[in-house]
Amino acid sequence: MTKEEKELLVQDIKVLINSTVEPLVEINPKFLDYFTDDELVALKEDLLQKKKNFMQNNADWLNEIYEKTKKDEL
């Protein structure tokens, strides 16, 4: 993996860690040295999966609330 590819990967990870758009979470570069390229890719994939699961869980919860409000059960 080139240095540019690794920097882009780290940038993607920072975006996935954040709960808001700005400012991005800073990750200590020395901490990143402990990870192999494959581990960083796996970390990104794990964060993407967690975000997908979180969005699905929220969608289910919001749908449940919506159904209750239709029945006025809140």
TIMI-2910 file (N, C-alpha, C, CB; in pm, 1 decimal, decimal comma, always signed):
<rs>
+----------+----------+----------+----------+----------+----------+----------+----------+----------+----------+----------+----------+------+
!      n_x !      n_y !      n_z !     ca_x !     ca_y !     ca_z !      c_x !      c_y !      c_z !     cb_x !     cb_y !     cb_z ! resn !
+----------+----------+----------+----------+----------+----------+----------+----------+----------+----------+----------+----------+------+
!    +86,2 !   -116,9 !     +0,0 !     +0,0 !     +0,0 !     +0,0 !    +90,8 !   +123,2 !     +0,0 !    -98,1 !     -0,2 !   +123,7 !  Met !
!    +58,5 !   +216,8 !    -88,4 !   +139,7 !   +338,3 !    -95,7 !   +108,0 !   +429,5 !    +21,8 !   +115,9 !   +412,2 !   -228,8 !  Thr !
!   +194,4 !   +526,1 !    +43,6 !   +173,6 !   +622,1 !   +152,1 !    +43,7 !   +700,4 !   +130,1 !   +293,8 !   +719,1 !   +162,6 !  Lys !
!    +15,8 !   +737,2 !     +5,3 !   -106,8 !   +812,1 !    -26,0 !   -231,5 !   +728,2 !     +1,3 !   -105,6 !   +857,8 !   -172,8 !  Glu !
!   -224,4 !   +599,9 !    -35,6 !   -337,8 !   +510,1 !    -10,9 !   -362,2 !   +493,6 !   +139,1 !   -312,9 !   +372,2 !    -76,2 !  Glu !
!   -253,6 !   +481,9 !   +214,8 !   -266,2 !   +466,7 !   +359,7 !   -323,7 !   +594,2 !   +421,6 !   -129,1 !   +433,2 !   +423,1 !  Lys !
!   -280,5 !   +710,5 !   +374,6 !   -334,0 !   +836,9 !   +426,0 !   -483,2 !   +848,5 !   +396,4 !   -258,5 !   +956,3 !   +364,9 !  Glu !
!   -524,3 !   +806,0 !   +277,9 !   -666,0 !   +808,4 !   +241,8 !   -745,1 !   +711,2 !   +329,7 !   -684,4 !   +773,0 !    +92,3 !  Leu !
!   -689,9 !   +595,0 !   +355,3 !   -753,4 !   +496,5 !   +441,6 !   -770,4 !   +551,8 !   +583,2 !   -671,1 !   +366,9 !   +444,2 !  Leu !
!   -666,9 !   +614,9 !   +635,6 !   -673,6 !   +674,3 !   +769,1 !   -778,0 !   +785,9 !   +771,4 !   -535,0 !   +729,0 !   +812,0 !  Val !
!   -784,5 !   +863,9 !   +666,2 !   -884,8 !   +970,8 !   +657,0 !  -1026,1 !   +911,1 !   +659,6 !   -863,8 !  +1054,6 !   +527,6 !  Gln !
!  -1046,8 !   +803,1 !   +586,8 !  -1176,9 !   +735,0 !   +586,7 !  -1213,0 !   +685,5 !   +727,0 !  -1175,6 !   +616,7 !   +487,6 !  Asp !
!  -1115,4 !   +631,4 !   +797,9 !  -1138,1 !   +582,4 !   +933,8 !  -1176,4 !   +697,4 !  +1025,7 !  -1013,1 !   +510,6 !   +987,4 !  Ile !
!  -1108,1 !   +810,5 !  +1011,9 !  -1140,9 !   +927,9 !  +1093,5 !  -1285,1 !   +972,0 !  +1070,4 !  -1044,9 !  +1043,8 !  +1062,1 !  Lys !
!  -1327,5 !   +972,6 !   +945,7 !  -1465,0 !  +1012,6 !   +912,8 !  -1565,0 !   +914,7 !   +974,6 !  -1484,6 !  +1019,6 !   +759,1 !  Val !
!  -1534,6 !   +785,8 !   +968,9 !  -1625,2 !   +684,9 !  +1023,7 !  -1632,2 !   +690,6 !  +1176,3 !  -1581,2 !   +546,1 !   +979,6 !  Leu !
!  -1524,7 !   +729,9 !  +1241,5 !  -1523,6 !   +739,5 !  +1387,7 !  -1609,3 !   +856,4 !  +1434,7 !  -1379,8 !   +755,1 !  +1439,7 !  Ile !
!  -1610,1 !   +963,6 !  +1357,9 !  -1684,4 !  +1083,6 !  +1397,3 !  -1834,3 !  +1061,8 !  +1395,5 !  -1649,3 !  +1198,7 !  +1306,4 !  Asn !
!  -1900,2 !  +1129,2 !  +1488,3 !  -2046,7 !  +1127,9 !  +1487,5 !  -2100,8 !  +1253,6 !  +1421,4 !  -2101,7 !  +1115,4 !  +1630,4 !  Ser !
!  -2013,4 !  +1349,5 !  +1397,3 !  -2050,2 !  +1471,8 !  +1327,1 !  -1952,7 !  +1492,9 !  +1211,8 !  -2050,4 !  +1594,5 !  +1423,7 !  Thr !
!  -1985,0 !  +1586,3 !  +1125,5 !  -1900,7 !  +1609,7 !  +1008,2 !  -1768,1 !  +1675,1 !  +1046,0 !  -1974,4 !  +1696,7 !   +907,1 !  Val !
!  -1771,9 !  +1774,0 !  +1129,6 !  -1650,8 !  +1846,8 !  +1167,0 !  -1645,8 !  +1866,3 !  +1316,3 !  -1643,8 !  +1981,9 !  +1095,9 !  Glu !
!  -1536,0 !  +1884,8 !  +1378,1 !  -1401,1 !  +1857,2 !  +1329,2 !  -1371,2 !  +1707,3 !  +1337,2 !  -1296,7 !  +1937,3 !  +1410,1 !  Pro !
!  -1282,4 !  +1663,6 !  +1252,5 !  -1247,0 !  +1522,0 !  +1249,5 !  -1166,6 !  +1483,9 !  +1373,4 !  -1167,5 !  +1489,2 !  +1122,4 !  Leu !
!  -1186,7 !  +1361,3 !  +1417,7 !  -1109,2 !  +1306,3 !  +1527,3 !   -964,9 !  +1292,5 !  +1479,3 !  -1167,4 !  +1168,6 !  +1575,6 !  Val !
!   -872,1 !  +1331,0 !  +1564,5 !   -731,8 !  +1313,1 !  +1529,0 !   -681,9 !  +1182,3 !  +1589,4 !   -645,7 !  +1433,3 !  +1577,8 !  Glu !
!   -606,5 !  +1109,1 !  +1510,9 !   -549,8 !   +982,2 !  +1555,4 !   -398,9 !   +999,9 !  +1560,6 !   -590,7 !   +863,2 !  +1460,3 !  Ile !
!   -340,4 !   +963,9 !  +1671,9 !   -196,0 !   +975,5 !  +1689,0 !   -125,9 !   +889,3 !  +1584,0 !   -153,4 !   +933,4 !  +1832,8 !  Asn !
!    -42,2 !   +952,0 !  +1500,1 !    +27,1 !   +875,6 !  +1394,6 !   +112,4 !   +761,1 !  +1449,4 !   +115,2 !   +968,8 !  +1313,3 !  Pro !
!   +169,7 !   +777,6 !  +1568,2 !   +250,0 !   +670,3 !  +1626,7 !   +162,4 !   +550,7 !  +1662,3 !   +324,6 !   +720,6 !  +1751,6 !  Lys !
!    +38,2 !   +576,9 !  +1699,7 !    -55,9 !   +469,3 !  +1729,0 !    -84,0 !   +389,3 !  +1602,3 !   -187,3 !   +525,7 !  +1788,0 !  Phe !
!    -95,8 !   +459,0 !  +1491,0 !   -124,7 !   +392,6 !  +1363,4 !    -10,1 !   +304,4 !  +1316,1 !   -155,7 !   +495,7 !  +1257,4 !  Leu !
!   +111,3 !   +335,2 !  +1359,6 !   +226,7 !   +254,9 !  +1320,0 !   +217,0 !   +110,8 !  +1371,1 !   +354,6 !   +319,3 !  +1371,3 !  Asp !
!   +137,4 !    +89,2 !  +1474,1 !   +122,1 !    -44,8 !  +1529,8 !    +36,3 !   -134,9 !  +1441,5 !    +61,7 !    -36,5 !  +1668,1 !  Tyr !
!    -39,7 !    -76,4 !  +1350,3 !   -131,1 !   -153,5 !  +1266,5 !    -71,1 !   -182,1 !  +1130,0 !   -262,9 !    -79,7 !  +1250,6 !  Phe !
!    -95,6 !   -302,9 !  +1081,6 !    -55,9 !   -335,3 !   +944,6 !   -160,8 !   -276,2 !   +850,2 !    -41,8 !   -491,3 !   +924,0 !  Thr !
!   -128,0 !   -274,5 !   +723,5 !   -223,1 !   -225,0 !   +623,6 !   -352,2 !   -307,3 !   +627,5 !   -160,6 !   -229,6 !   +481,9 !  Asp !
!   -337,4 !   -438,7 !   +639,1 !   -455,3 !   -526,5 !   +643,4 !   -541,5 !   -498,7 !   +765,5 !   -412,4 !   -673,3 !   +643,2 !  Asp !
!   -477,2 !   -469,7 !   +878,1 !   -553,3 !   -438,3 !   +999,3 !   -629,3 !   -306,2 !   +984,9 !   -459,6 !   -431,8 !  +1120,6 !  Glu !
!   -568,8 !   -208,7 !   +919,3 !   -637,1 !    -81,2 !   +896,9 !   -757,2 !    -99,7 !   +804,2 !   -539,6 !    +22,3 !   +837,6 !  Leu !
!   -740,8 !   -181,2 !   +701,7 !   -852,6 !   -210,1 !   +611,2 !   -964,0 !   -280,6 !   +688,2 !   -805,6 !   -297,5 !   +491,0 !  Val !
!   -927,3 !   -376,0 !   +772,3 !  -1026,9 !   -448,0 !   +852,7 !  -1096,9 !   -353,3 !   +949,9 !   -960,4 !   -563,6 !   +930,0 !  Ala !
!  -1022,9 !   -259,4 !  +1006,1 !  -1081,4 !   -160,4 !  +1096,2 !  -1184,6 !    -75,8 !  +1022,9 !   -972,1 !    -70,7 !  +1156,3 !  Leu !
!  -1150,6 !    -32,9 !   +902,9 !  -1244,0 !    +46,4 !   +823,6 !  -1370,3 !    -34,6 !   +792,7 !  -1177,1 !    +93,8 !   +692,8 !  Lys !
!  -1352,7 !   -158,8 !   +751,9 !  -1468,0 !   -244,3 !   +720,2 !  -1555,7 !   -266,7 !   +843,4 !  -1420,6 !   -379,7 !   +664,2 !  Glu !
!  -1492,8 !   -285,1 !   +958,8 !  -1567,2 !   -303,4 !  +1083,4 !  -1648,3 !   -178,2 !  +1117,1 !  -1471,0 !   -337,2 !  +1199,0 !  Asp !
!  -1586,7 !    -61,6 !  +1101,7 !  -1657,4 !    +63,9 !  +1128,3 !  -1774,4 !    +82,8 !  +1031,9 !  -1560,9 !   +182,8 !  +1117,7 !  Leu !
!  -1754,4 !    +47,4 !   +906,1 !  -1863,5 !    +57,2 !   +807,8 !  -1979,7 !    -34,0 !   +846,3 !  -1812,5 !    +21,2 !   +666,5 !  Leu !
!  -1948,4 !   -155,7 !   +890,3 !  -2052,8 !   -249,7 !   +930,1 !  -2127,7 !   -199,5 !  +1053,2 !  -1992,6 !   -387,7 !   +957,6 !  Gln !
!  -2054,7 !   -145,2 !  +1149,8 !  -2118,6 !    -91,8 !  +1270,2 !  -2209,4 !    +25,8 !  +1235,6 !  -2012,6 !    -48,4 !  +1372,8 !  Lys !
!  -2165,1 !   +109,7 !  +1144,2 !  -2247,2 !   +223,0 !  +1103,3 !  -2373,9 !   +174,4 !  +1033,7 !  -2167,8 !   +316,7 !  +1010,9 !  Lys !
!  -2360,4 !    +74,1 !   +949,3 !  -2476,4 !    +17,9 !   +879,6 !  -2574,8 !    -42,1 !   +979,8 !  -2431,8 !    -89,4 !   +777,4 !  Lys !
!  -2522,9 !   -118,8 !  +1076,4 !  -2607,9 !   -178,8 !  +1178,8 !  -2676,4 !    -72,3 !  +1263,1 !  -2526,2 !   -271,5 !  +1268,1 !  Asn !
!  -2603,7 !    +32,0 !  +1298,3 !  -2659,4 !   +140,2 !  +1378,0 !  -2773,4 !   +208,2 !  +1303,3 !  -2550,8 !   +242,1 !  +1413,9 !  Phe !
!  -2752,4 !   +233,9 !  +1175,8 !  -2855,7 !   +299,2 !  +1095,5 !  -2978,7 !   +209,3 !  +1084,7 !  -2801,7 !   +333,8 !   +954,7 !  Met !
!  -2959,0 !    +79,1 !  +1067,8 !  -3071,4 !    -13,9 !  +1057,8 !  -3147,8 !    -20,6 !  +1189,4 !  -3022,2 !   -153,8 !  +1018,0 !  Gln !
!  -3074,8 !    -26,9 !  +1301,1 !  -3139,8 !    -31,4 !  +1432,1 !  -3219,7 !    +95,8 !  +1457,1 !  -3035,8 !    -51,1 !  +1543,1 !  Asn !
!  -3164,6 !   +209,2 !  +1419,2 !  -3237,1 !   +335,1 !  +1435,7 !  -3361,2 !   +338,6 !  +1347,3 !  -3146,0 !   +453,9 !  +1403,3 !  Asn !
!  -3349,8 !   +286,9 !  +1227,0 !  -3464,5 !   +286,0 !  +1136,3 !  -3576,6 !   +200,9 !  +1195,1 !  -3423,7 !   +233,0 !   +996,6 !  Ala !
!  -3541,1 !    +86,2 !  +1251,7 !  -3640,7 !     -1,1 !  +1314,3 !  -3707,2 !    +70,1 !  +1431,8 !  -3575,3 !   -133,3 !  +1361,5 !  Asp !
!  -3626,9 !   +135,6 !  +1514,8 !  -3679,3 !   +205,8 !  +1631,9 !  -3769,9 !   +321,4 !  +1590,0 !  -3564,0 !   +257,7 !  +1719,3 !  Trp !
!  -3725,0 !   +399,2 !  +1491,6 !  -3806,7 !   +511,6 !  +1445,3 !  -3938,5 !   +463,1 !  +1385,0 !  -3729,4 !   +594,8 !  +1342,2 !  Leu !
!  -3934,1 !   +352,9 !  +1315,0 !  -4056,3 !   +295,7 !  +1257,6 !  -4151,7 !   +251,0 !  +1368,8 !  -4022,2 !   +176,2 !  +1164,9 !  Asn !
!  -4095,3 !   +193,4 !  +1473,6 !  -4177,8 !   +151,1 !  +1587,2 !  -4243,9 !   +273,0 !  +1652,8 !  -4092,1 !    +73,3 !  +1691,2 !  Glu !
!  -4169,1 !   +378,9 !  +1673,1 !  -4225,0 !   +501,5 !  +1730,9 !  -4333,6 !   +557,9 !  +1640,0 !  -4114,2 !   +606,9 !  +1753,6 !  Ile !
!  -4308,6 !   +557,6 !  +1511,6 !  -4406,7 !   +608,7 !  +1415,5 !  -4536,9 !   +529,1 !  +1424,7 !  -4350,2 !   +602,5 !  +1271,8 !  Tyr !
!  -4525,2 !   +397,3 !  +1430,1 !  -4644,5 !   +312,6 !  +1439,0 !  -4721,9 !   +341,2 !  +1568,9 !  -4604,8 !   +162,9 !  +1432,0 !  Glu !
!  -4650,9 !   +364,6 !  +1677,8 !  -4716,7 !   +394,3 !  +1804,3 !  -4789,0 !   +530,1 !  +1797,6 !  -4613,6 !   +393,5 !  +1919,5 !  Lys !
!  -4728,1 !   +626,3 !  +1730,0 !  -4792,6 !   +757,9 !  +1722,7 !  -4918,0 !   +751,1 !  +1636,5 !  -4695,1 !   +863,5 !  +1666,4 !  Thr !
!  -4917,0 !   +662,0 !  +1539,3 !  -5038,5 !   +644,9 !  +1457,6 !  -5152,3 !   +592,1 !  +1544,8 !  -5012,1 !   +547,9 !  +1337,9 !  Lys !
!  -5117,1 !   +510,9 !  +1645,0 !  -5217,2 !   +453,2 !  +1733,6 !  -5233,0 !   +538,1 !  +1860,2 !  -5179,1 !   +308,8 !  +1770,3 !  Lys !
!  -5152,3 !   +643,2 !  +1872,4 !  -5153,6 !   +731,4 !  +1988,2 !  -5122,6 !   +653,7 !  +2116,7 !  -5289,7 !   +801,7 !  +1999,8 !  Asp !
!  -5017,1 !   +573,2 !  +2110,7 !  -4977,3 !   +491,2 !  +2225,6 !  -4858,6 !   +548,0 !  +2300,7 !  -4945,1 !   +351,8 !  +2180,4 !  Glu !
!  -4814,0 !   +664,5 !  +2269,4 !  -4696,4 !   +717,6 !  +2339,2 !  -4726,7 !   +767,5 !  +2475,7 !  -4635,1 !   +826,6 !  +2261,5 !  Leu !
+----------+----------+----------+----------+----------+----------+----------+----------+----------+----------+----------+----------+------+
</rs>
